[in-house]
Amino acid sequence: MDVNGLEQVDVEAKWEILLDLDASELVRMIAHKEITSREATERYIEHIKNVNPALNFLVEERFKDALEEADEADRLIAENKSNGKLFGVPISMKESFHVAGMKTTGGLLARKDAIQNSDAELVKKLKSEGAIILGKTNTPELCFCQETDNKLYGRTNNARDTSRTAGGSSGGEAVMISVGGAAAGLGSDIGGSIRFPCHFNGVIGFKSGNSQVSSVGSYPPESHSLQCRMLGIGPITKSVRDAKLLYNIIAKTEVNDKAVEAFTISFLSETEYPLSTVTANLMDSVYSRLKDEFNTERTIPPFFEESSRLWQEIMSINGAAGPGKEAFGDEPVRPLRAYLSESVSGKSKVHRYMSWALIGASLFKPSVTRVKEIEVFVARGDDILNDYLHERILIHPVYHTAAPKHGVVYKEIFSIRKTYEKYMPYVAYANVWGLPSLTIPIGADEAGMPIAIQLVSKNGNEDALFNLGELIEQEFLSYQRVNLG
C-alpha cells in the first residue's frame, strides 16, 4: 500500500488516501515527516464520527488522549527522538483487552462501569512501540458468539451491507479496519473470532498459535487448559506485512525466518461439509496459481473430522459455568429463563445469543471422564501434527459462504441439532490444535461480499505463512477499503 508523493496532492485527496494506508506505510511517512501523527489521528477521528453511527463498530473512544499523544509523538519526531515500530500510528483495540482508563465490559450491562487500572500485556507492548489507541471495538457478550451483538452496545453491521453480519467475536474490529477507521487493530480467536470477521469484512487477520501471545489482560480469562490452547490473539490489518509487523510486537518471541519454497501446500479435498460454488471456484483459482510453483496436494488433514465435536466439547467444559457467572453477575445463572424472557419481552439483562450459547454448553457438557479422554487424544494428536505440519501449509475455507444476513451464523452454529458439526470444521481445526492461521481475502461473491481463505500450519512456521500470504495477496483481490462516501 505504498502511496508516494502524498504531499503533492490536494488536501481532500490526501485525507481520503490516508484511510487506505496500512500501518507499515503510515509509520514510514510519519517518521519521514511526510505527514504528522496529528494529521493522521485527526483524519481517523473525523472518519469514525462520520461512519460509526450506521455501523456501530467503535463503542468507546479516547480521542482527546489520542490527539495529545499524537502531538507528543510529533514533538519527539521533530527532535529526532522517536523510537518504535508503530511510532505515532493510530490503531484500534478489541473491547476485550484491558486498556488503562477504559472499560472492559464484555458487552454486559452488569459491567457497564468496569474501568480498568492497567493495560493488557499486549497493549503494553504496542504502546511501547509508539502506537496510539483511538478506542475500543464491539464484541458479542463475553466474546461468546460468532456474531457481534450485545445488550450494552447493540449490534455491529457489515459496512458493505448493513443487513448482513459483521461476524464475531472481533466483529467491531474487522469493520473498523474494513472502513479504514484505523491503521490496524487487534482481535482474539477461540472459535473463529478473528477469522469469521476477517472473512465477512474483507480484511487480513492472524490467529496466533497455542501460547504464542500472552492473554494476561484479556477478558474473559479462560479457566481450563484445553480452552487456553484454543485461544489465539493476533492482528487485524489491511496487509499481510502489517499482520507480521504487529504479530512480532505482541508475540512472546519474533518469528524465525522460514522460506516457503520447500513447503507442501495442502488444499482441502472435497468433503461432505457445505461450501458455496463461488468459494470453491476461488479456492481452485488459488490452487491453479500455486501448483506450478509449489508441491501441492488435495487431502484431508489428520483429525479434521473430529475437530468440530472436540471444539464444542472443550467450549462446554463445566457447562461454561465461568462465563455463566460472569454473564449473570449477582443473579442466579438461569439461561433458559433469560432466553425466554428476551424472546418475549426483550427485557433480559443477557442477550439471547449468550443465554442460548449457555444452554448449549449445558447440553453438550462433557463428563469428567470424557475431558480426560480429550486431553489424552489431544496430546497424541499434537505429536502427529507436529510432524505432519513440519513443512506443510494447509489452505482451507473460513466459512461455507460469504457474510449472510444477521442471525444466520448464530442459527447455523448454535443449534441443539448439532449443526455446528457441519459449519465449524473449517475454523475449529486451528483452535482445537492450537495452530496459527492467516486469513486473506481472495475475491467476492455475486453480491460483492468478500470471501477469504485461511493458511494454517504449526507454531514456528509463522514466517512461512506470512511469505505465502504475501504472494497470494499480490495475485488476488485482497484488502479494499469500503468507501461509504
N, C-alpha and C positions, 0 to 999 in steps of 0.2 A: 504494500500500500504506500509506496513512495510517492510523495507529492512534491515535485520540485518547483521552485520558484513561486512558492505561496505568497511571498511578499510582493510579487509583481501583479497579482490580481486585485480587483476592486474589493472593497470591504465586504459587500454582500456575498460575493462568490467565496471569499476567504472564510467567512463564517460558515457557509454550507460545507465546504471541503473539509473543514476541521472535524466535522462529525463523522467523516469516513475514515479518518486516520486511525491506525492501530497504535498501541502503546509504544511499540518499538520506534516507529517513525516520530511520534509526538515527543518522546523523550530526547531524541536526537535534535529535533527542531528547537526545543526549549533550551537544550544545552548550547546550541549554536546561535541562540538569540534571534532565531528567525520568527519566533512567536514567544510571547511571555506566558508563564504559568497562569497569571491573572486573566489574560485573554482567553485561554483555553477553558479555565474554570467558569468564567462568566458566560461563555458560549454554551457550555453544557447546562448550566443552571437555567438559562433562558429557554433552551430547548426542552428541558424536562418540564418546566412550568407550562409550556405550550401543549405538550403531547400527553403528559401523565393523567390529566383528568379523564380522558376517554379510555385509557389503558390500565391505570391503577397498578403500575409496577413499583414505584417508589413509595414507601409507606412512612418513612421518617427521614428528614433531611438535616444536614448540618452545613447549610450554605454559608452562613456567616463565618463559621470557623474555617471552612474550606477556602474562602476568599482571603482570610487573614494568613492562612498557611501558604497560599499561592504568592501573596505579597512577600512573605518571608523567603520563599524559595527564589523569587526574582532578585531579592536583595543579595542573597548568597551567591547567585549566579553572576551578578554584576561585580561582586568582589572576588570572583573565581574561587569560591569556597564550596561549591556544590559537590555533593558526593552521593551517589545512589543510582541503582539500575532503573528506578522509576521516579527520578527526582523531578518534582513539580507536576507529575501526571495525575489527573483526577480519575479515580476508579470508584466502583460501587461494591457493595458488600451484601451478601445474603443475610436476611434478618436473623438467622440462627447463630451467627457468630457475634460474640461479645465485642462491643466497641465501647471504650470508657466514655461515660457521659450519655450513652444512648440506651434505648430499651432493647431487651431481648424478650419478646413476648411469646414466641411460638404461635402467634396468631390467636392466643387465648384471651378471652375477656378477663379472666382471673389474673392475668399477668400484664394488664394494660399499663401499669406504672412500674414495671420491673427494670429500673435503670441500673446499668452495670458500672462497677467501680474500676474495672480493669479490662484490658484487651485480651482477646484470644491470642494464643501463641502465634498463629499465622498472621494476625493483624499486626502484632508487634514487628514481625519480620518485614511486612510490607511497608509499614511506617518507617522502619529503619533504613529502607531503600528510597525514602523520599516520596512515597505515594500519598496522595491526598484523597481522603474518603469523602465523597459527596453525600452519601446517605445509605440507607438500608432498604432492601427489596423484599417483596411479598413472598410468602410461602403458604402452603396449607397448614392446618393446625398440627404442631409438633412435627412438621415435615413428613406426615404420616400418609400422604396420598400423592398420586401422580397427577393431580390437578390442583391448581393454586386458587384456593378459596378458603375463607375463614370468617368467623363471626366478628372478629375485631376490625379487620381492614377490608373485608369483602373480596370480590373476585378480580383476578387479573385477566385481561383479554389479550388474545393474539393480535399483534399490530397489523397483520395482513388481512385479517378478517375478524372483527371483534365478536362474531358469533361462535368462533372456534376457540378451543382450549389453548392455553399457553404451556400446558404440561406442568409437571411438578416433580419434586418439591421446589426446585430452583427456578420456578416459572417467572417470578418477577425479575430475577437476574437476567434470564435469557431475553426477555422482552426489552429490558433496559439496554442491552448490547445490540439487539436487533434494530433499534431505532437510533443508535448512536448516542445514547444518553450518557455514556462514559467511555473512556478508552478501553477498559477491561473490567472484569469482575471476578467474584469468587462464588463457588457453589459447593454442594456436597451431594453424595450419591450413595444410598444404601439399597436402592431398588430402582435404578434408572433415573434418579433425581437430578442428575446433570444431563444425562443422555436424552431422556424424553424431551425436556425443554429445548435443548440444542437442536434436536431433530425437528421439532414442531416449529421452531422460530428461525431456522437457517443460520445458526451461529456455530462456532467451534467450541468444543468442550473437552476437558480432560479429567477423567476419573482416575485418581491415583490408586495404586495397589495397596494391599494389606500393610498397614502400619508405616507407610512411607511419609505421611504428613500428620503432624500432631493434631489430635482432636480436642486438646485442652482448650476450653472456652467455646466449645461447640454445644449448642442446645437442641434437643435434649441429649444428655450423655447416654451412651449405650452401656447396658449393665452386664451383658453376657459376652464371653469371649467370641462366640460364634457370630454374634451381631457386630462386634468390634471389627472383625476381619472383613466383614462385608462393606463397611463404610469406607468410602474414598472421597477425599476432599481435593478440589482442584479448580483451575481457572475456567472461566467462560469468556471467550475472546472473539476478535474479528479476524485473527490469523493464526496459523499453526505456530509461527515463530513466537507470537505472544504467549501461546499456551506453554511453550517450552520456557520462555523467559520467566513467567510468573511461577511455573512449577519449580524451577530451580531456586526461586526465592523462598518458597514456603516449604519445600521438601526438607527432610532431615539431612539428606545428602544430595548434591547435584548429580545429574545423570552422567554416566560414563559414556564416552564416545562409542558409538556402535554402528558400524557400517551395515547397511541393509541389503547389499548386493547378494550376500550368501544365503539370505533367508528364503525359506519356502513360504509362499503366500497362499494361504489356505482359505478358499471360499466355501461357504456353507452349501452343501449339495441340497437337492430337493428334499423337502421334509413334508410331514403332514400338517405343519403349522401354517396358519394363514399368511399370505403375502400378496399385496396388490400387484397387478400386472406391471404398472409403471415402476414400482420399486424393483421388481425382478429384472426388468429391462435395463434399468440404470445400473444395477449390480453387474449385469452381463457386460455393459459398456466398460466398467472398470476392469473386469476380468480381461476383456479383449485388449485394453490398453496395457495391461501389465504382463500378459502371458509371454510376449516375445522378449521381455527384459528380465523376467524372474522365473524361477521354478515355481509353477502354480499347480494347484490341485483343487478338486472339489470333493469335500468329505464332511463327515460329521465328527467333531472332536470328541474325545473321551468325556463321558459323564454329561453330555449335553441334554439327553433325555431326562435325566434325574434332577436337573438344576432348578426347574420351576417349583417342584414339590419341596425340595430342600429349602429354597428361599422362603416359601410360605411357612414351613415348619419353624425355621430359625426366627423369622419375624414374630411367630406366635408363641415363642418360649415363655412360660409362666402366664400364658394368656394375655401378654402385653400388659401385665399388672402395673409396671412402672409408668408407661405412657398414660394408662387409665387414671392413675392417681394425679399425674400432672394435669391432665385434661379437666378433671372434676374438682381439683383443689380440695377444699374442706368438706365438700359434699360427698355423699355415698357414690361409689362408682356404679352407675346404672345405665349402661349404654343403650339397652333396648328401650327403656323408658324415655331416654333423651332423644333417641331416633324417632320414636312415635310422636313425641311432643313437637319436635322440629317439623316433622312431616305434616302435622295437623295445624299447628299454630305459628310455627317459625319462632317460637319463644324460648327454645332451649339455649342454654349457655354454651353448648358444644355443637359444632357444625355436624350435619348429618353424615358427611364424609367420614369424619373422625369417629362418631359413635358407631357407624356401620362397620368400619375397619376394626374397631374393638370387639364388636360382636363376632366378626370373622376370626379374630385372634383367639377368642374363647372357644369357638367351634373347632378350630384346627390346632389347638394346643397340643404339642407332643408330650407324651409321658416322660417321666424321668429316665426310664429305660431307653426310650426312643432317642432322647437327647444324647445319651451316652453312645448309642449306635451311630448317630450322626457324627459325633466327634471322632470316632474311630474311622468311619468312612471318609471323612474329610481329610484326616491326617494321611490316610493311604492315597487318596486322590491327589493331594499336594505333591507327593513324591513322583507320582506318574506324570503329572502335568509339568513338573519342573523339567523333566527330560523331554517330554513331548514338545514343549514350547521353547526349547533351547535356542533354536534358530528358525522359529516359525511365528508368523503373524496371521491371526485369524481375521477375516473380513466378513462381518455379519451385518444384517439389517439392525435397526434400532427398534422399529415397530412395524406392524404389518401394513400401515397406511400413514399418510401424512396427517396433519392435525385435524381431528374430527370436531364436531360440534361439542360445546360444553356438556359435560356429563357422560359422554360416551366411553371415554377411557375408564372412568370410575366404574361404570357398569360392567365393562369387559373384564376388569381385574378383580374387583371386589364383589364376587358373586358366590353364594353358597353352593352353586353348581360347579364350583372349582374351575371356572373358565380361565383363571389365571394360568392354568396348565397350557392353554392354547396361546395366550397373548404375552406371557412373561419370559419365555425361554431365551429370547434374543438378548435381553438385558440381564436376566437373573444369573446367567453364566459367569459374567465378570464379577458379580457381587459374591456369589457363593464361594468362588475360588480365589477371591481377593486379588484380581488381576487388574492391571492398568488398562484403560481403554480410551482411545482418542476418537471423538465424534467429528465428522466432517460433512458438510452439505455437499451433495453431488448433482442436484437437479431439483425439479419441481414437478408436481402432478398437473393434471389438466386445469385445475383451479388456481394454479400458481403458488400452491403451498409447498414449502421446502421438504425435501427428502434427503436424509443423511445415511451414512454408513458408519460403523464403528470398527476401529482397528484394535485388536486385543492381542496381548502377549503376556509374558511373565515379568515380575519385578526384575529390574536390571536391564531390560530391553526397551526402556522408555525412549532412548535416543533413536533406536531403530523405528519406533512408532512415529516419532516426530519427522524423521527423514522421509519415510514413505508417505506420511501425511502431507508434507510439503510438495512432493511430486504429484499426488492426486489433486491437491489444492490448485496447482497450476494448470491442470488439464480440464477440470470440471467446474461447473458453476458452484462457487463456494460462497463466502460471505458477500451479501449485497444488502446494504442498509435499506430498511423500509423508510421511504420518504413520504411522510404524511402531509407534506406541503406547508 
